[in-house]
Amino acid sequence: MADVAASVPARFNPWPATVFVALCILAALFLAPTAGVLLSSVKTTRAIALGDLWSVPERVYLENYVEVLSNPAVHRYFLNTLLVTVPATFASIALGVLAGHVFAKLPFRGSNILFLIVVSGMFFPPQVILVPLFRLFNGLGLIDTLWPIILVHTALGIPICTLLMRNFFAAVPNALREAALIEGANEWQVLTRVSLPLSLPALAVLATLQFTWIWNDFLWPLIFTQSDDKRTIMIGIVNLRGQYTVAWGVQGALSLVASLPTLVIFLFFQRYFIKGMTMGAIKG
Amino acid sequence: MESQNRLWRVLLLALPILVFSVLVIWPLLSSFYYSFTNWNGFNRDYEFLGLRNFAKIWTDRLFFNAIVNTTIWMAAALVLPTLTGLFLALLLDRQVRGARIFKTVFYLPICLSAIVVGQIWIWIYQPDWGLLNTFVKLAGNPDFNYAWLARPDSALFAVIVAWSWQQTGLSMVIYLAGLTSIPSEMLEVCEIEGATAWQRIRRVVIPLLTPSTVVVVALSMINSLKGFDILYIMTGGGPFNSSDTLAMHMYNESFKKYLMGYGSAISVVLFLIALTIIGVYFRQLRKVDEIYG
């Protein structure tokens, strides 16, 4: 009898299959909006207007991309965004490394409170500092240049960079630092030769996060720039809406091209990206 | 040694603290100052108004409207992504085939800019050929061409759905991180004791996820309070101010009407709301830390 029971296949469990199907449906729903833009970007305006947006095209129509990529304004927007994003990403991480080292390895009376003040900076709506910063940069004659955007992003990146670097540096054993100090290294060498090489993942996390946020930002370039040749790509999308009012395919292509750098970073460094998001959120 | 440490502290902290103070702390404090003035954004001079800007807040119909909209916006932006994110995390936690691909799909929108997300959803709501109305038409309503974003009744909720689409991945990831800390033995014991799947989730998993919930709730509220770009591109606060939140209202008063003094007063209100959320959040975090270690 026992043999017979064993040979009967295990009772069919419907759960894994149900969950899988449910996830497939949800994933399709989640992808639909992005897929729609992707599809429309390879279609003619006529096809879209005829209500043919959500079907797979018979022939891939690449003129929309040609239009976007040959538009000199788009080149300018891209260049400006790079000129803002790269230095601001670099500077905010550098400042976070400096402050994080002190908070992790050289605590002092009141350093916890100072740390808390710096970190809470990431929770406040940017609207709170909008008007005074506008007045400051207006007074300095820097409105309609890229400088205020770079500077503000550097400053606003300090909280998250300091938080993550402090947590990573705190995990570096004190014995390593002490050994280096006994060998005659100074604090700067401890930071650059001992702590930093051990914290490369933290740098990768911050680089992906900061690059994505700054690239995607809209508010600061909106406030600080006016002329078209100083605008960044996200403002560019809004500006070009007027030029391509019914050219939906071109708008779709532009949105995709503008998202490409952050999409590539996300797909290749997803691990770091998610780690940064959860660490930044949880380790308050 | 200690004197050297002191020197290094000053050397290393000088630059970050200087930048942070000049570009974050000082503007924050002077926002309070400008909220007592009538600065117009261009003239060097301004008058001191005392509390008149704050008195105006109480009579500004649009401010009241913005408070109502912000409450709806924040409440919906809290509930929708949190519940969807929790649901997805619970589904994904059971080693499903292709879990990694699913996670990427649900998480992908978070790396898109709010402007692109807005652009995508403008198309979904497009009255003539948008995805939503295409479905309604297919469902047997061929003349349906409701303009979701152009009607005061639906504009705010339409943007909320777009916003939730983007934010869900974030709460999912935080919940997934929380789920890994629940020991599987505990769930096995429940199963042996005869608890149903629903009982396990309601009585064991969700209570044990409290630390994650605290984080998700606080983060959702803070993020939605900051939310501006997506409203700007999708509705601009309209139609008829029906999707005008505090962040939008502050921008419009300051940079459209150039009432920067009054705009500062609104930003002070925003600051106080954020401060309250953060205060409660930090206290809850400490409480959670005591209970869950």
Interface residues (C-beta under 8 A of the other chain):
Chain A: W15 P16 V19 F20 A22 L23 L26 A27 F30 L31 A32 P33 T34 G36 V37 S40 I48 A49 G51 D52 L53 W54 L95 G96 L98 A99 H101 V102 L106 F108 L114 I117 V118 S120 G121 F123 F124 P125 P126 Q127 V128 I129 L130 V131 P132 L133 F134 R135 L136 N138 L151 V152 T154 A155 L156 I158 T162 N186 E187 W188 L191 T212 W215 N216 D217 F218 L219 L222 I223 M234 I237 V238 W248 Q251 G252 S255 A258 S259 T262 L263 I265 F266 L267 Q270 F273 I274 M277 T278 A281 I282 G284
Chain B: Q4 N5 R6 W8 R9 L12 L13 L15 P16 I17 V19 F20 V22 L23 V24 I25 W26 P27 L28 S30 S31 Y34 W39 G41 F42 L88 L91 L92 R94 V96 R97 G98 I101 F102 T104 V105 F106 Y107 L108 P109 I110 C111 L112 S113 A114 I115 V116 Q119 I120 W121 W123 I124 D128 W129 G130 L131 T134 W165 L170 V173 I174 A177 A197 P211 V215 L219 I222 L225 K226 F228 D229 Y232 I233 L246 A247 M250 Y251 S254 F255 M260 G263 S264 I266 S267 V268 L270 F271 A274 I277 I278 Y281 F282 L285
